Amino acid sequence: MEVDLSYCRKEFPALQQKGKHGPFVYLDGPGGTQVPKSVIDAVSNYLAFENSNTHGSFLTSRRTDQHLERAREAMADFLGADPTEIAFGNNMTTLNYALSRAIGRRLGRGDRIVITDLDHEANRGPWLALAETGAEVVSARILLPSCKLDMDDLREKITPGTRVVAVGYASNAVGTLNDVKTICGWAQEAGAISVVDAVHYAAHGPIDVKKIGCDFLLCSAYKFFGPHVGVLYGDAGAFDSLETYKVLPQDERRPYKIETGTLNHEGIAGIAPAIEFVASLGERHPECQPTAQEISRRRRLILGGMDAIHRYESQLARHVWKTLTSIPGLKVYGPSIDEPRCPTFSFTIDGAHAERVAAYLGERDIFVWDGDFYATTLVRTLGLERVGGLVRVGLAPYNTEEEINRLGAVLTEFAMLHR
């Protein structure tokens, strides 16, 4: 069933901008999507009329409290959780360091932490730092050339002494999708805490934390149409057992105990509207909504919206794949288009530095990323440091086939010039 979401472009003011070569083409979504007007208005309105700190006995403070609770409720519906299992922070990386430090208080010699070579460094660095506790940190390999996680190696590394298993839902660099439900099941069998980095995946498909069975899951609102706010889901039992570092007056209950310090209130005010934007796509596409009756109306619309996004991006991804693989000298990394993957495509062009390719596209009003995207270990494993890493193209529901045609034409031109 084909889905067309191109109508949603009108919701994004940034898409109205034009350069010398036509409308700006935003293929930089993996680094952060553009933002709909409803989110911009919510943040602006908060700063203009409701700006205050929390827990005061006056109107604007109470409104700030309400924004935080609405955001928790919205994120709970987005992830299939309870609002008391949703915490906020500056970003995913900061939250993951707070989480790892809390877990690290109980670790010592003989304990094991399992990470992967595929992951963003935000889900490696916080765990590698815990080697100072005496814990052993081991990393599962990547299979080449597919850039898939070596599941056999990962399973072998999850030993009875394992205390943490940290894995990404999807690779932000090459689009690889991981079987996180199976991995979290292995962690549970070993008595280990499972931590899922869903930052990249959250923009592209529905998430159900209870079905995954993870103890913790992290994502960032700016990757799915919201402001720069990090989000941490913690299963109630796992969250309650955390011994977090916090200041004395901070509430000891979840989720507040990991939120020490004043939060980004204006950013949080934009989270619920970002989720409502996803829900609006589900409302426009009832054929994408699940039929289950035990979920709330908003959760049903969110799941419908995410399914619509997945279908639309999957259609467009095939056009991206066909376009890129037809260009002489261009090599795409990661799973094939017929395998499970996110609509994120990274490539190199023979004889060209990644930054030069991205700059050439940028000069023609096509915005893409280059480098290692903090998937540093993956890019080193691929041996691409000397050419500046990869060039990355990522899809969002506001992208179109016409934009991909522009991308293909410019890349073909570049490849011919660098033969």
C-alpha positions in Angstrom: 0.0 0.0 0.0 1.6 3.3 -1.1 1.4 6.4 1.1 2.1 9.9 0.0 3.2 12.3 2.8 4.5 15.1 0.6 1.5 17.2 1.7 3.1 17.6 5.1 5.8 19.9 3.5 3.6 22.9 4.1 3.9 22.4 7.9 7.7 23.1 7.8 8.7 26.8 7.3 12.3 25.8 6.5 11.2 24.1 3.3 10.0 27.4 1.9 13.6 28.7 1.6 15.3 28.9 -1.8 18.8 29.2 -3.0 20.5 29.9 -6.4 19.6 26.4 -7.6 16.1 26.1 -6.3 14.4 25.1 -3.0 16.7 23.9 -0.3 16.8 20.1 -0.2 17.1 18.8 3.4 18.6 15.3 3.3 20.4 16.0 6.6 17.6 14.5 8.7 19.8 11.9 10.5 21.5 14.9 12.2 18.2 16.4 13.1 14.9 16.9 11.2 13.3 20.2 10.3 10.6 21.4 12.7 6.9 22.0 12.0 5.3 25.4 12.7 3.2 24.0 15.6 6.5 23.1 17.4 8.0 26.5 16.6 4.9 28.3 17.9 4.8 26.2 21.1 8.5 27.1 22.0 8.0 30.7 21.1 4.8 31.0 23.0 6.4 29.5 26.1 9.3 31.9 26.0 7.0 34.9 25.4 4.3 34.2 27.9 5.0 31.2 30.2 8.7 31.3 30.9 9.3 30.2 34.5 11.0 27.6 36.7 9.0 24.8 38.2 7.1 24.1 41.4 6.2 27.7 42.1 3.0 29.0 43.6 2.1 31.2 40.7 0.6 30.9 37.2 3.6 30.7 34.9 5.4 28.2 37.1 2.3 26.0 37.2 2.1 26.2 33.4 5.7 25.0 33.2 4.9 22.1 35.4 2.0 21.3 33.1 4.2 21.4 30.0 6.5 18.9 31.6 3.7 16.5 32.4 2.2 16.9 29.0 5.5 16.1 27.4 5.9 13.0 29.6 2.5 11.8 28.7 3.2 12.4 25.0 6.5 10.6 25.1 4.9 7.7 27.0 2.3 7.3 24.2 5.1 7.6 21.6 7.1 4.8 23.2 4.4 2.6 24.8 5.4 3.5 28.3 4.0 5.1 31.5 4.6 8.8 32.0 6.5 8.1 35.3 9.0 6.1 33.2 10.0 9.1 31.0 12.9 11.4 32.0 14.3 14.4 30.2 17.8 15.8 29.8 20.0 18.0 27.7 20.6 15.3 25.1 20.9 11.6 24.8 24.6 11.6 25.5 24.3 13.5 28.7 21.5 11.3 29.9 23.4 8.1 29.0 26.4 9.3 31.0 24.1 9.9 34.0 22.6 6.5 33.5 26.0 4.8 33.2 27.4 6.5 36.3 24.4 5.4 38.3 24.7 1.8 37.1 28.5 1.9 37.6 28.1 2.5 41.3 27.2 -1.2 41.6 29.9 -2.6 39.3 33.3 -3.9 40.0 36.0 -6.4 39.1 34.5 -9.5 37.5 31.5 -7.7 36.0 31.2 -7.4 32.2 29.7 -4.7 30.0 28.9 -5.6 26.4 28.7 -2.9 23.7 29.1 -3.0 19.9 31.4 -1.7 17.2 28.4 -0.5 15.2 27.1 2.0 17.7 27.3 5.8 17.9 29.9 6.7 20.5 27.2 8.1 22.7 26.3 4.4 23.5 29.9 3.4 23.7 31.8 6.1 25.6 29.6 6.1 28.7 30.2 2.4 29.1 33.8 2.4 28.2 34.4 4.9 30.9 33.1 2.3 33.5 36.3 0.3 33.0 37.6 2.5 35.8 35.3 0.5 38.1 37.3 -2.6 37.3 34.5 -3.9 35.1 35.5 -5.5 31.7 34.1 -3.8 28.6 33.9 -5.9 25.5 32.6 -4.9 22.0 30.8 -7.1 19.5 32.1 -7.1 16.0 30.6 -5.9 12.7 30.2 -8.2 9.7 31.7 -6.8 6.5 30.8 -5.7 3.9 27.1 -5.8 5.1 27.9 -3.6 8.1 25.5 -5.8 10.2 26.1 -6.7 13.8 27.7 -10.1 14.3 24.9 -11.6 16.3 26.8 -14.8 17.0 29.7 -12.8 18.4 27.4 -10.7 20.5 25.6 -13.7 21.9 28.9 -15.3 22.8 30.0 -12.2 24.6 26.9 -12.0 26.8 28.3 -14.3 29.6 26.8 -15.1 33.0 28.9 -12.3 34.5 27.4 -9.6 32.1 25.8 -6.7 33.9 25.0 -4.3 31.0 24.3 -4.9 27.3 24.2 -1.6 25.4 23.1 -1.7 21.7 21.7 0.6 19.0 18.3 0.1 17.5 19.6 1.3 14.2 22.9 2.6 12.8 23.0 6.3 12.3 25.8 5.9 9.8 24.7 3.1 7.5 21.1 2.4 8.4 21.6 -1.1 9.7 18.6 -2.3 11.8 19.3 -4.5 14.8 17.1 -7.2 16.4 16.9 -5.4 19.7 14.1 -7.6 21.1 16.3 -10.7 20.7 19.3 -8.9 22.2 17.4 -7.6 25.2 16.1 -11.2 25.7 19.7 -12.4 25.9 20.5 -9.7 28.4 17.6 -10.7 30.5 18.7 -14.3 30.5 22.1 -13.3 31.8 20.6 -11.0 34.5 22.0 -7.9 32.7 20.5 -4.5 32.3 19.7 -3.7 28.6 20.2 -0.2 27.2 18.9 0.6 23.7 20.0 3.7 21.8 16.9 4.5 19.6 18.0 8.0 18.6 18.3 7.1 14.9 15.4 4.7 14.7 12.8 6.7 16.5 12.2 9.0 13.5 11.5 6.0 11.2 9.4 3.4 12.8 7.1 2.7 15.8 8.6 1.8 19.2 7.0 -0.4 21.9 9.4 -0.6 24.8 7.4 -3.3 26.6 7.5 -5.6 23.5 11.2 -4.9 23.1 11.7 -5.8 26.8 14.5 -3.3 27.3 15.3 -1.8 30.8 16.3 1.6 29.3 15.9 3.3 26.0 17.1 6.6 24.9 16.1 9.0 22.1 16.2 12.7 21.2 13.2 14.8 20.2 15.1 16.8 17.6 15.4 13.7 15.5 11.6 13.5 15.2 10.5 17.0 14.5 11.0 18.4 18.0 13.5 20.7 19.9 16.9 19.6 21.3 15.8 17.5 24.3 17.1 14.1 25.3 14.6 11.5 26.4 15.2 8.5 28.7 12.7 5.7 29.2 13.3 3.5 32.2 11.3 0.4 33.0 9.7 1.1 36.4 11.6 -1.6 38.3 14.9 -0.9 36.7 14.5 2.9 37.2 13.5 2.5 40.8 16.7 0.5 41.5 19.0 3.2 40.1 21.2 5.0 42.6 21.5 8.3 40.7 23.8 11.2 41.5 21.7 14.2 42.4 21.5 17.3 44.6 20.0 17.0 48.0 16.6 18.6 47.3 16.0 16.6 44.1 13.0 14.3 44.3 14.1 10.7 44.9 11.3 9.2 42.9 11.4 8.3 39.2 11.7 9.9 36.8 12.8 13.0 38.6 15.9 11.5 40.3 17.9 11.5 37.1 16.8 15.1 36.2 19.0 17.0 38.6 19.3 20.6 37.5 16.9 22.9 35.6 15.6 21.4 32.4 15.2 22.9 29.0 11.6 24.0 29.6 11.1 25.8 26.3 12.4 22.7 24.5 10.2 20.4 26.5 7.2 22.6 25.6 7.8 21.6 22.0 7.8 17.9 22.6 4.0 17.3 22.8 3.4 19.3 19.6 6.1 17.2 17.8 4.3 14.0 18.9 1.0 15.5 17.9 2.4 16.2 14.4 3.2 12.4 14.1 -0.3 11.6 15.4 -1.8 14.0 12.7 -0.2 11.8 10.0 -1.9 8.8 11.5 -5.2 10.6 11.6 -4.9 11.4 7.9 -4.1 7.7 7.2 -6.5 5.5 9.0 -5.4 2.5 6.9 -2.1 2.7 8.8 -3.6 2.6 12.3 -3.4 -0.6 14.3 -6.7 -2.3 15.2 -5.8 -3.1 18.8 -8.3 -1.8 21.2 -6.3 -1.8 24.4 -4.2 1.3 23.5 -5.2 4.9 23.9 -6.5 6.9 20.9 -3.3 9.0 20.7 -1.1 5.9 20.9 -3.1 4.5 18.0 -2.7 7.6 15.9 1.0 7.8 16.7 1.5 4.2 15.6 -0.5 5.0 12.5 1.6 8.1 11.8 4.9 6.2 12.3 3.6 3.4 10.0 2.7 6.0 7.4 6.2 7.5 7.7 7.8 4.0 7.4 5.8 3.2 4.3 6.5 6.5 2.6 10.2 6.5 3.4 10.5 2.9 2.3 9.0 3.8 -1.1 11.4 6.8 -1.4 14.3 4.7 -0.2 14.1 2.4 -3.2 14.4 5.4 -5.5 17.4 6.6 -3.5 19.1 3.2 -3.7 18.4 2.9 -7.5 19.7 6.5 -8.0 22.9 6.1 -6.0 23.9 2.6 -7.2 23.6 3.8 -10.8 26.3 6.4 -10.5 29.8 5.2 -11.7 32.4 5.2 -8.9 29.9 5.5 -6.1 29.8 2.9 -3.4 27.0 2.5 -0.9 27.7 1.0 2.5 25.4 -1.1 4.7 22.6 -3.5 4.1 21.0 -3.8 0.6 17.6 -2.2 -0.1 16.0 -5.6 0.2 17.2 -6.1 3.8 15.9 -4.5 7.0 17.3 -1.0 7.1 16.5 2.6 7.9 16.2 5.1 4.9 19.8 6.3 5.6 22.4 5.8 2.9 26.1 6.5 3.2 28.6 6.3 0.4 31.9 7.2 -1.0 32.9 8.3 -4.5 36.2 7.1 -6.0 39.0 9.6 -5.7 36.9 12.1 -3.7 37.1 13.3 -0.1 33.8 13.1 1.7 33.8 16.7 2.7 34.4 17.8 -0.9 31.4 15.8 -2.1 29.2 17.3 0.7 30.4 20.8 -0.1 29.7 20.3 -3.8 26.1 19.3 -3.0 25.8 22.1 -0.5 26.8 24.7 -3.0 23.9 23.4 -5.1 21.4 23.8 -2.2 21.4 20.1 -1.3 22.2 19.5 2.3 23.9 16.2 3.4 26.4 15.2 6.1 29.9 14.0 5.8 32.3 12.4 8.3 31.9 9.6 10.8 28.7 10.9 12.5 30.2 9.8 15.8 30.0 6.2 14.6 33.8 6.5 14.8 34.6 2.8 15.4 32.5 1.7 12.4 34.2 4.2 10.0 37.6 3.1 11.3 36.6 -0.5 10.8 35.7 0.4 7.2 39.1 2.0 6.8 37.6 5.3 5.5 39.4 7.8 7.7 41.8 9.0 5.0 38.9 9.9 2.7 37.0 11.8 5.4 34.6 9.0 6.2 31.3 8.8 4.5 28.7 11.1 2.8 25.3 10.5 4.3 21.8 11.0 2.9 18.8 10.6 5.1 15.1 10.7 4.4 12.3 12.3 6.3 8.6 12.4 5.4 8.9 15.9 3.9 11.4 14.7 1.3 10.3 13.9 -2.3 11.2 11.9 -5.4 12.0 15.2 -7.2 14.6 16.0 -4.5 16.2 12.6 -5.0 16.3 13.3 -8.8 18.2 16.6 -8.1 20.6 14.7 -5.8 21.3 12.1 -8.5 21.9 14.7 -11.1 24.4 16.6 -9.0 26.2 13.5 -7.8 26.5 12.2 -11.4 27.9 15.5 -12.4 30.4 15.4 -9.6 31.4 11.8 -10.3 32.1 12.6 -14.0 34.3 15.5 -13.0 36.4 13.4 -10.7 37.0 10.4 -13.0 
